[in-house]
């Protein structure tokens, strides 16, 4: 019963007190985008992993703050960022 009460309070807060462009909505969009791109690249491994050779393309297809979609023409920049993250592509 307590969980139901908390859920109602959180839903009301989300509906009436958060601005239209809030962090939670952006996070939901980022998670949805990540799941779609991950599914595309991990279909050969039943959703568990992606190939190392696909990392660069994977990050370049992610939109928003998670990915590097704004760097499509800067492949060296993507390589640099992957090295900074200690990922080998």
C-alpha positions as CSV (number, residue, x, y, z in Angstrom):
1,X,0.0,0.0,0.0
2,X,2.9,2.3,0.8
3,X,4.4,1.7,-2.7
4,X,1.1,2.6,-4.3
5,X,0.9,5.8,-2.3
6,X,4.5,6.8,-3.3
7,X,3.8,6.0,-7.0
8,X,0.8,8.3,-7.0
9,X,2.8,11.1,-5.4
10,X,5.6,10.7,-7.9
11,X,3.2,10.7,-10.9
12,X,1.5,13.8,-9.7
13,X,4.9,15.5,-9.2
14,X,5.9,14.5,-12.7
15,X,2.7,15.8,-14.2
16,X,2.3,19.1,-12.5
17,X,5.6,20.3,-11.0
18,X,8.4,19.4,-13.4
19,X,9.1,21.7,-16.4
20,X,8.4,20.4,-19.9
21,X,12.1,20.0,-20.6
22,X,13.1,18.1,-17.5
23,X,16.0,15.7,-16.9
24,X,13.7,12.7,-16.4
25,X,12.1,13.0,-19.8
26,X,15.5,13.5,-21.5
27,X,16.8,10.4,-19.6
28,X,13.8,8.3,-20.8
29,X,14.4,9.4,-24.4
30,X,18.1,8.6,-24.1
31,X,17.4,5.1,-22.7
32,X,14.9,4.4,-25.4
33,X,17.4,5.5,-28.1
34,X,20.1,3.4,-26.5
35,X,17.9,0.3,-26.4
36,X,17.0,0.7,-30.1
37,X,20.6,1.2,-31.2
38,X,21.9,-1.6,-28.9
39,X,19.3,-4.0,-30.4
40,X,20.5,-3.2,-33.9
41,X,24.1,-3.9,-33.1
42,X,23.6,-6.9,-30.8
43,X,21.2,-9.0,-32.7
44,X,24.0,-11.5,-33.6
45,X,24.7,-12.1,-29.9
46,X,21.0,-12.2,-28.7
47,X,21.3,-8.8,-27.1
48,X,24.2,-9.5,-24.7
49,X,27.1,-7.8,-26.5
50,X,28.2,-6.1,-29.6
51,X,31.4,-6.6,-31.6
52,X,34.4,-4.4,-30.9
53,X,34.6,-3.5,-34.6
54,X,31.1,-1.9,-34.3
55,X,31.8,0.4,-31.3
56,X,32.7,3.4,-33.4
57,X,29.5,3.1,-35.5
58,X,27.5,2.3,-32.4
59,X,28.5,5.5,-30.7
60,X,28.1,7.5,-33.9
61,X,24.4,6.3,-34.2
62,X,23.5,7.2,-30.6
63,X,21.7,10.5,-30.4
64,X,21.8,13.1,-27.7
65,X,24.2,13.3,-24.9
66,X,25.1,9.6,-24.9
67,X,26.4,9.4,-28.4
68,X,28.7,11.1,-30.9
69,X,26.1,11.7,-33.6
70,X,27.3,15.3,-34.0
71,X,30.8,14.0,-34.9
72,X,29.8,12.0,-38.0
73,X,32.4,13.9,-40.2
74,X,35.1,13.8,-37.5
75,X,36.2,10.1,-37.4
76,X,39.5,11.1,-35.7
77,X,37.6,12.8,-33.0
78,X,35.5,9.7,-32.4
79,X,38.7,7.6,-32.3
80,X,40.2,10.0,-29.7
81,X,37.1,9.9,-27.6
82,X,37.0,6.1,-27.6
83,X,40.7,6.0,-26.6
84,X,39.9,8.4,-23.7
85,X,37.1,6.0,-22.6
86,X,39.7,3.2,-22.8
87,X,37.8,1.4,-25.5
88,X,39.5,-0.2,-28.4
89,X,37.6,-0.2,-31.6
